[in-house]
Amino acid sequence: MFKAVIPARHASTRLPGKPLLDIGGKPMVVRVAEQALKSGAEEVLVATDHEDIARVCEQHGLEALMTRSDWPTGTDRIAEVVQTKGWGDSTVVVNVQGDEPLIDPKLIDLVAQALLGGDQHIATCAHPIHDWAEFKNPNVVKVALRVDGEALYFSRAPIPYPRDHFAAEQWPAGGPSDHLGLRHIGLYAYKAGFLRQYQTLAPAPVEQLESLEQLRALANGYRIKVCIIQDAPLPGVDTAEDLARARALFESNAGRE
C-alpha cells in the first residue's frame, strides 16, 4: 500500500489560484484527488499553503494539510507532510501534481508499485520520443537509463546524443528504429526516508545548471527507477490554453463514461 500527496499552491504566475479553477463543475484540485483515489493509494491528501484550498478540499470530503508557504518545491512540501504524519521510512509516497486533473490512476499505481517492489529510493516514468523537434526541445526533459532500468542522467539536452547523425536528423546505423530517446514524465514515488534526507541535501551544481531537481538525488547517489510507458499521458494545466484544453478533454472523457 502507498500514500498519494497532492501539493497545491495558490500562487501561480500564469494562473493565479490554479487549484481552485473549475474543471467540469469541480475545482481542479478536487478532480486531481478524485483520480488519485481511483489508484491503489490507501490514503490521499492535499498539502497546501492556502486556507481556501484546504476549505474546498474539506467541503468535498478530502483530507487537507496546511504546510509552510515558503517551500521552493513540491517535494519539500511533501517532505513536511511526511514529518507531520510520522510516516515510516519505508512508506511509499506518490507526488501527484495538483495541475493534473486528467492523470491516469493506473500511472499513479505504476510508479508506486515499482518502488514497493524494489530497493530504489525514487520511481518515475518516461515514454519514447519519436519526433526530432521534440528530441531537441529544451523544454522536453530527457532521461538516459542504465542497463538495469534505473536513471543514469536527466537533461534538457538531447540524450543520448547521436553524434554523427544529429544535424542530419537521421537514424544512427544499428540504432533503435522505434524511438530517439525517452521523455521524462514528472510523476514521482518516493520512499519517506529519502524525503527526510532530501531536505538536508544542498542543491547540486548540475541540478542548478539544468534546473532539474531530480538531479540532486542522482548527484548524491540515490537510485531512481524509471517505468517505461508507450504513450504520453494527458496534459496538465500551466496556461489558460491548457485550462481550455483540459476542460474540453474532461467533457469529452465524461461523455464516454
Secondary structure as GFF3:
##gff-version 3
##sequence-region A 1 257
A	DSSP	beta_strand	3	8	.	.	.	ID=ss1
A	DSSP	three_ten_helix	18	20	.	.	.	ID=ss2
A	DSSP	beta_strand	22	23	.	.	.	ID=ss3
A	DSSP	beta_strand	26	27	.	.	.	ID=ss4
A	DSSP	alpha_helix	28	37	.	.	.	ID=ss5
A	DSSP	beta_strand	43	48	.	.	.	ID=ss6
A	DSSP	alpha_helix	51	59	.	.	.	ID=ss7
A	DSSP	beta_strand	63	66	.	.	.	ID=ss8
A	DSSP	alpha_helix	74	85	.	.	.	ID=ss9
A	DSSP	beta_strand	92	95	.	.	.	ID=ss10
A	DSSP	alpha_helix	105	116	.	.	.	ID=ss11
A	DSSP	beta_strand	122	129	.	.	.	ID=ss12
A	DSSP	alpha_helix	132	136	.	.	.	ID=ss13
A	DSSP	beta_strand	142	145	.	.	.	ID=ss14
A	DSSP	beta_strand	151	155	.	.	.	ID=ss15
A	DSSP	beta_strand	181	191	.	.	.	ID=ss16
A	DSSP	alpha_helix	192	198	.	.	.	ID=ss17
A	DSSP	alpha_helix	205	210	.	.	.	ID=ss18
A	DSSP	alpha_helix	214	219	.	.	.	ID=ss19
A	DSSP	beta_strand	224	228	.	.	.	ID=ss20
A	DSSP	alpha_helix	240	256	.	.	.	ID=ss21
###
